[in-house]
Amino acid sequence: MSAETITVLISTASMLLALAGGFGWMIHRVDVGNAALKADLGSRIDRLGTRMDNLAGELVEVKIAVARIEGTPRHLITGR
Protein backbone atom coordinates (compact mmCIF):
# COMPACT_ATOMS: atom_id res chain seq x y z
CA MET A 1 0.00 0.00 0.00
CA SER A 2 1.13 3.46 -0.72
CA ALA A 3 1.42 6.23 1.84
CA GLU A 4 -1.56 8.09 0.33
CA THR A 5 -3.85 5.06 0.68
CA ILE A 6 -2.86 4.52 4.30
CA THR A 7 -3.41 8.22 5.03
CA VAL A 8 -6.88 8.15 3.44
CA LEU A 9 -7.88 5.01 5.38
CA ILE A 10 -6.65 6.41 8.71
CA SER A 11 -8.33 9.78 8.16
CA THR A 12 -11.61 8.08 7.14
CA ALA A 13 -11.52 5.86 10.22
CA SER A 14 -10.80 8.84 12.49
CA MET A 15 -13.64 10.85 10.91
CA LEU A 16 -16.08 7.97 11.45
CA LEU A 17 -14.87 7.58 15.03
CA ALA A 18 -15.33 11.31 15.68
CA LEU A 19 -18.82 11.21 14.13
CA ALA A 20 -19.82 8.22 16.27
CA GLY A 21 -18.45 9.92 19.39
CA GLY A 22 -20.36 13.12 18.65
CA PHE A 23 -23.54 11.18 18.05
CA GLY A 24 -23.08 9.27 21.32
CA TRP A 25 -22.47 12.52 23.22
CA MET A 26 -25.63 14.02 21.70
CA ILE A 27 -27.74 11.01 22.71
CA HIS A 28 -26.35 11.19 26.25
CA ARG A 29 -27.20 14.90 26.54
CA VAL A 30 -30.75 14.32 25.27
CA ASP A 31 -31.26 11.49 27.78
CA VAL A 32 -30.05 13.66 30.68
CA GLY A 33 -32.32 16.51 29.56
CA ASN A 34 -35.32 14.19 29.24
CA ALA A 35 -34.76 12.76 32.72
CA ALA A 36 -34.63 16.24 34.25
CA LEU A 37 -37.71 17.31 32.31
CA LYS A 38 -39.60 14.19 33.33
CA ALA A 39 -38.81 14.75 37.02
CA ASP A 40 -39.86 18.41 36.86
CA LEU A 41 -43.03 17.61 34.96
CA GLY A 42 -43.94 14.86 37.43
CA SER A 43 -43.66 17.20 40.41
CA ARG A 44 -45.73 19.85 38.63
CA ILE A 45 -48.46 17.34 37.82
CA ASP A 46 -48.54 16.22 41.46
CA ARG A 47 -48.93 19.82 42.65
CA LEU A 48 -51.65 20.43 40.06
CA GLY A 49 -53.54 17.35 41.28
CA THR A 50 -53.37 18.63 44.85
CA ARG A 51 -54.66 22.04 43.78
CA MET A 52 -57.52 20.44 41.86
CA ASP A 53 -58.49 18.35 44.90
CA ASN A 54 -58.55 21.50 47.05
CA LEU A 55 -60.62 23.29 44.43
CA ALA A 56 -63.10 20.42 44.30
CA GLY A 57 -63.51 20.60 48.09
CA GLU A 58 -64.12 24.34 47.94
CA LEU A 59 -66.64 23.86 45.13
CA VAL A 60 -68.62 21.42 47.27
CA GLU A 61 -68.66 23.98 50.09
CA VAL A 62 -69.93 26.68 47.71
CA LYS A 63 -72.67 24.37 46.41
CA ILE A 64 -73.82 23.65 49.96
CA ALA A 65 -73.82 27.36 50.83
CA VAL A 66 -75.87 28.23 47.74
CA ALA A 67 -78.31 25.42 48.47
CA ARG A 68 -78.76 26.74 52.00
CA ILE A 69 -79.36 30.27 50.75
CA GLU A 70 -81.84 29.23 48.06
CA GLY A 71 -83.29 26.35 50.03
CA THR A 72 -86.88 25.29 49.95
CA PRO A 73 -89.44 28.07 50.19
CA ARG A 74 -90.61 28.82 53.71
CA HIS A 75 -94.21 27.95 54.39
CA LEU A 76 -96.40 30.41 56.18
CA ILE A 77 -97.59 29.23 59.52
CA THR A 78 -101.25 30.06 59.84
CA GLY A 79 -102.68 30.77 63.23
CA ARG A 80 -105.70 28.85 64.36
C-alpha positions in Angstrom: 0.0 0.0 0.0 1.1 3.5 -0.7 1.4 6.2 1.8 -1.6 8.1 0.3 -3.9 5.1 0.7 -2.9 4.5 4.3 -3.4 8.2 5.0 -6.9 8.2 3.4 -7.9 5.0 5.4 -6.6 6.4 8.7 -8.3 9.8 8.2 -11.6 8.1 7.1 -11.5 5.9 10.2 -10.8 8.8 12.5 -13.6 10.9 10.9 -16.1 8.0 11.4 -14.9 7.6 15.0 -15.3 11.3 15.7 -18.8 11.2 14.1 -19.8 8.2 16.3 -18.4 9.9 19.4 -20.4 13.1 18.6 -23.5 11.2 18.1 -23.1 9.3 21.3 -22.5 12.5 23.2 -25.6 14.0 21.7 -27.7 11.0 22.7 -26.3 11.2 26.3 -27.2 14.9 26.5 -30.7 14.3 25.3 -31.3 11.5 27.8 -30.1 13.7 30.7 -32.3 16.5 29.6 -35.3 14.2 29.2 -34.8 12.8 32.7 -34.6 16.2 34.3 -37.7 17.3 32.3 -39.6 14.2 33.3 -38.8 14.8 37.0 -39.9 18.4 36.9 -43.0 17.6 35.0 -43.9 14.9 37.4 -43.7 17.2 40.4 -45.7 19.9 38.6 -48.5 17.3 37.8 -48.5 16.2 41.5 -48.9 19.8 42.6 -51.6 20.4 40.1 -53.5 17.4 41.3 -53.4 18.6 44.8 -54.7 22.0 43.8 -57.5 20.4 41.9 -58.5 18.3 44.9 -58.5 21.5 47.0 -60.6 23.3 44.4 -63.1 20.4 44.3 -63.5 20.6 48.1 -64.1 24.3 47.9 -66.6 23.9 45.1 -68.6 21.4 47.3 -68.7 24.0 50.1 -69.9 26.7 47.7 -72.7 24.4 46.4 -73.8 23.6 50.0 -73.8 27.4 50.8 -75.9 28.2 47.7 -78.3 25.4 48.5 -78.8 26.7 52.0 -79.4 30.3 50.7 -81.8 29.2 48.1 -83.3 26.3 50.0 -86.9 25.3 49.9 -89.4 28.1 50.2 -90.6 28.8 53.7 -94.2 27.9 54.4 -96.4 30.4 56.2 -97.6 29.2 59.5 -101.2 30.1 59.8 -102.7 30.8 63.2 -105.7 28.9 64.4 
